[in-house]
Amino acid sequence: MDEFTEVQQMRRQYENDPDYILHGLLYDIAEDVYVAMEEQGLSQAELSERIGAHRQFVNRFLNTPHNTTLRTVVRLATALGLEFAYELKPRGGSEAPADPPVEESAVEPEPAGVGADA
């Protein structure tokens, strides 16, 4: 088996693993933060100062973001003048349901003997 086929099989094996997906998203976000820092000419120390954290905090995020919370992502994005946005969508080309699920009525039925027919 060649290396490409082996990597493809591993990818299929993990593509539905929430931890694998999370790590991929966090590394993408870390890369975006790094690019924004470069574009703005900001050092890790300057970004750390903007969010009120130690320089090690930003360094750790950029190098190993796997323990990152959404709060941290929003803090970093805000300090960089960026908007943090997300999108949930069907995976892998699957179509969204044609009709949204029907919600049960929040109105309670009237007790017997009450209403227009009483």
LUMNU-896826 format. One record per atom (N, C-alpha, C): x negated, y negated, z negated; atom name; residue number from 0. Coordinates in steps of 0.001 Angstrom, whole numbers. Atoms other than C-alpha are relative to their C-alpha. Layout:
px py pz atom seq
X Y Z CA NUM
...
//
This chain:
px py pz atom seq
-849 1171 0 N 0
0 0 0 CA 0
-898 -1238 0 C 0
827 1201 -51 N 1
-1428 -3383 943 CA 1
401 -989 -1101 C 1
-197 953 1096 N 2
-1669 -6298 -1483 CA 2
1283 -812 178 C 2
-1208 782 -264 N 3
1134 -8295 189 CA 3
1247 785 -395 C 3
-1152 -839 322 N 4
3611 -5422 -126 CA 4
124 190 -1499 C 4
5 -172 1452 N 5
2604 -4886 -3738 CA 5
527 -1247 -706 C 5
-465 1261 591 N 6
3177 -8563 -4572 CA 6
1489 -177 250 C 6
-1426 104 -322 N 7
6558 -8498 -2815 CA 7
824 910 -921 C 7
-711 -920 892 N 8
7622 -5468 -4865 CA 8
43 -539 -1425 C 8
40 576 1346 N 9
6529 -7139 -8101 CA 9
964 -1180 -96 C 9
-903 1156 1 N 10
8436 -10288 -7162 CA 10
1454 456 -89 C 10
-1370 -528 51 N 11
11631 -8304 -6528 CA 11
308 574 -1377 C 11
-189 -603 1318 N 12
11135 -6506 -9828 CA 12
317 -1065 -1048 C 12
-148 1027 1023 N 13
10979 -9764 -11782 CA 13
941 -1137 376 C 13
-762 1163 -441 N 14
13215 -12104 -9768 CA 14
1259 -261 -822 C 14
-1171 195 848 N 15
16155 -11577 -12135 CA 15
-336 -56 -1486 C 15
447 63 1383 N 16
14099 -11712 -15327 CA 16
42 -1459 -477 C 16
-112 1385 466 N 17
15084 -14872 -17275 CA 17
-1329 -621 -425 C 17
1297 542 413 N 18
11587 -15258 -18746 CA 18
-861 -366 1202 C 18
748 275 -1229 N 19
9989 -15058 -15295 CA 19
518 -1278 656 C 19
-615 1182 -597 N 20
12434 -17654 -13969 CA 20
-354 -1239 -810 C 20
315 1128 872 N 21
11886 -19934 -16977 CA 21
-1439 -457 163 C 21
1415 370 -141 N 22
8100 -19827 -16686 CA 22
-256 -678 1342 C 22
161 624 -1308 N 23
8305 -20625 -12987 CA 23
508 -1433 5 C 23
-563 1358 72 N 24
10547 -23636 -13643 CA 24
-895 -930 -813 C 24
835 844 850 N 25
8333 -24924 -16449 CA 25
-1323 -359 671 C 25
1239 325 -706 N 26
5184 -24670 -14348 CA 26
259 -981 1132 C 26
-361 981 -1037 N 27
6956 -26527 -11527 CA 27
164 -1389 -615 C 27
-190 1285 678 N 28
7960 -29274 -13982 CA 28
-1342 -570 -433 C 28
1328 466 418 N 29
4417 -29465 -15381 CA 29
-766 -568 1192 C 29
674 502 -1206 N 30
3101 -29883 -11846 CA 30
578 -1351 416 C 30
-631 1275 -341 N 31
5628 -32653 -11158 CA 31
-444 -1115 -941 C 31
468 988 972 N 32
4605 -34447 -14368 CA 32
-1442 -393 328 C 32
1399 277 -336 N 33
942 -34145 -13399 CA 33
-97 -898 1240 C 33
9 805 -1232 N 34
1619 -35542 -9905 CA 34
436 -1432 -311 C 34
-466 1340 371 N 35
3567 -38482 -11382 CA 35
-1079 -755 -780 C 35
1091 637 741 N 36
697 -39172 -13795 CA 36
-1086 -488 953 C 36
1022 370 -979 N 37
-1773 -39193 -10905 CA 37
440 -1211 822 C 37
-523 1106 -819 N 38
442 -41475 -8803 CA 38
8 -1314 -767 C 38
-59 1202 834 N 39
741 -43919 -11715 CA 39
-1340 -338 -635 C 39
1317 234 570 N 40
-2907 -43650 -12685 CA 40
-31 139 -1517 C 40
-87 -194 1450 N 41
-2010 -42444 -16190 CA 41
-868 1158 -455 C 41
749 -1103 618 N 42
-4294 -40386 -18358 CA 42
919 750 -952 C 42
-764 -763 984 N 43
-3064 -37726 -20740 CA 43
152 -812 -1288 C 43
-41 812 1219 N 44
-3920 -40065 -23619 CA 44
1048 -1104 126 C 44
-975 1072 -197 N 45
-1816 -42876 -22120 CA 45
1436 533 -18 C 45
-1329 -589 25 N 46
1168 -40601 -21519 CA 46
361 429 -1424 C 46
-233 -393 1393 N 47
818 -39211 -25039 CA 47
409 -1199 -843 C 47
-325 1213 749 N 48
876 -42744 -26418 CA 48
1420 -463 318 C 48
-1348 425 -401 N 49
4037 -43545 -24438 CA 49
1094 813 -682 C 49
-1027 -837 629 N 50
5899 -40624 -26000 CA 50
-227 163 -1501 C 50
259 -66 1434 N 51
4373 -41031 -29446 CA 51
-497 1352 -474 C 51
523 -1318 348 N 52
2513 -37726 -29460 CA 52
-1522 -1 117 C 52
1443 -151 -137 N 53
-1073 -36544 -29743 CA 53
-349 395 1431 C 53
464 -340 -1345 N 54
-3074 -36164 -26549 CA 54
78 1501 245 C 54
-37 -1462 -130 N 55
-3234 -32412 -27208 CA 55
1388 493 405 C 55
-1368 -373 -329 N 56
553 -32272 -26874 CA 56
194 -5 1518 C 56
-134 96 -1454 N 57
457 -33437 -23244 CA 57
-924 1007 673 C 57
932 -967 -572 N 58
-2609 -31319 -22500 CA 58
565 1409 -67 C 58
-586 -1329 180 N 59
-900 -28215 -23884 CA 59
1170 200 967 C 59
-1125 -96 -932 N 60
2230 -28964 -21829 CA 60
-490 218 1426 C 60
480 -100 -1379 N 61
275 -29402 -18603 CA 61
-679 1329 293 C 61
738 -1245 -217 N 62
-1746 -26224 -19109 CA 62
773 1266 -340 C 62
-788 -1179 406 N 63
678 -23849 -20838 CA 63
1393 -449 -423 C 63
-1308 564 348 N 64
4242 -25176 -20651 CA 64
1031 1016 -476 C 64
-992 -1037 275 N 65
5875 -21881 -21671 CA 65
804 -182 -1286 C 65
-779 247 1210 N 66
7057 -23156 -25088 CA 66
683 -1363 31 C 66
-540 1339 -164 N 67
8513 -26383 -23731 CA 67
1520 -10 -145 C 67
-1441 175 128 N 68
11986 -27595 -24654 CA 68
478 -1026 1031 C 68
-557 1022 -889 N 69
14317 -29673 -22502 CA 69
-243 -1391 -575 C 69
264 1295 642 N 70
13829 -32467 -25025 CA 70
-1382 -512 400 C 70
1355 394 -391 N 71
10104 -32509 -24239 CA 71
-27 -438 1458 C 71
-39 347 -1429 N 72
10774 -32551 -20494 CA 72
628 -1379 186 C 72
-676 1299 -113 N 73
13177 -35491 -20889 CA 73
-891 -1114 -538 C 73
916 1011 557 N 74
10692 -37380 -23094 CA 74
-1100 -343 1001 C 74
1072 238 -967 N 75
7922 -36947 -20532 CA 75
523 -723 1246 C 75
-577 630 -1193 N 76
10161 -37836 -17589 CA 76
320 -1471 -264 C 76
-352 1374 342 N 77
11436 -40959 -19338 CA 77
-1243 -868 -116 C 77
1250 754 154 N 78
7902 -42064 -20231 CA 78
-650 -287 1342 C 78
550 200 -1341 N 79
6971 -41721 -16565 CA 79
950 -786 904 C 79
-971 747 -801 N 80
10024 -43676 -15415 CA 80
742 880 989 C 80
-660 -956 -880 N 81
11540 -40559 -13875 CA 81
1326 431 -608 C 81
-1261 -557 461 N 82
15021 -39136 -14088 CA 82
-130 1513 47 C 82
-6 -1454 3 N 83
15257 -35511 -15133 CA 83
1372 447 448 C 83
-1268 -495 -528 N 84
17951 -33832 -13066 CA 84
-129 1504 197 C 84
22 -1441 -221 N 85
18918 -30210 -12702 CA 85
1157 364 906 C 85
-1051 -491 -880 N 86
21040 -28175 -10404 CA 86
164 1492 -228 C 86
-312 -1417 77 N 87
22723 -24864 -10976 CA 87
737 356 1282 C 87
-606 -380 -1270 N 88
23587 -23106 -7750 CA 88
-93 1499 175 C 88
84 -1446 -236 N 89
24186 -19617 -6426 CA 89
-1417 392 406 C 89
1348 -473 -285 N 90
20990 -17581 -6167 CA 90
-58 745 1312 C 90
337 -833 -1144 N 91
19467 -16056 -3073 CA 91
1011 28 1124 C 91
-896 59 -1132 N 92
21936 -17233 -466 CA 92
1391 529 -272 C 92
-1347 -487 272 N 93
24940 -15803 -2245 CA 93
955 -1179 -10 C 93
-1002 1047 -107 N 94
28080 -17770 -1687 CA 94
661 -249 -1344 C 94
-781 328 1189 N 95
29941 -19578 -4435 CA 95
1388 603 177 C 95
-1354 -537 -130 N 96
33363 -18148 -5218 CA 96
868 -953 816 C 96
-849 811 -856 N 97
35945 -19357 -2700 CA 97
952 -853 -820 C 97
-926 729 848 N 98
38424 -20361 -5388 CA 98
-562 -44 -1407 C 98
477 55 1377 N 99
37411 -21653 -8799 CA 99
921 808 -900 C 99
-853 -771 896 N 100
38653 -19564 -11715 CA 100
1145 -867 -517 C 100
-1164 711 506 N 101
42108 -20531 -12910 CA 101
-110 -91 -1507 C 101
79 197 1444 N 102
42018 -22053 -16376 CA 102
1374 214 -609 C 102
-1259 -168 702 N 103
44645 -21066 -18867 CA 103
472 -1366 -470 C 103
-573 1268 415 N 104
46983 -23902 -19763 CA 104
-327 -278 -1453 C 104
291 404 1370 N 105
45990 -25817 -22864 CA 105
1286 -328 -746 C 105
-1281 322 602 N 106
49688 -26515 -23487 CA 106
613 1273 -559 C 106
-627 -1168 620 N 107
51321 -24129 -25911 CA 107
1440 106 478 C 107
-1401 -156 -421 N 108
54659 -22641 -24835 CA 108
930 -533 -1093 C 108
-975 512 951 N 109
57709 -24196 -26434 CA 109
653 1157 -732 C 109
-689 -1074 732 N 110
59377 -22159 -29174 CA 110
1380 265 614 C 110
-1321 -377 -532 N 111
62588 -20323 -28217 CA 111
1049 -974 -498 C 111
-1083 892 375 N 112
65642 -22554 -28233 CA 112
-354 -1465 104 C 112
409 1398 -142 N 113
63677 -25757 -27472 CA 113
-217 -249 1488 C 113
243 333 -1393 N 114
63565 -27496 -24115 CA 114
1285 -237 751 C 114
-1132 361 -852 N 115
65898 -28139 -21191 CA 115
1088 1067 7 C 115
-994 -1069 -71 N 116
67617 -24734 -21307 CA 116
751 189 -1308 C 116
-620 -231 1311 N 117
68605 -24948 -24992 CA 117
1316 -704 -141 C 117
//
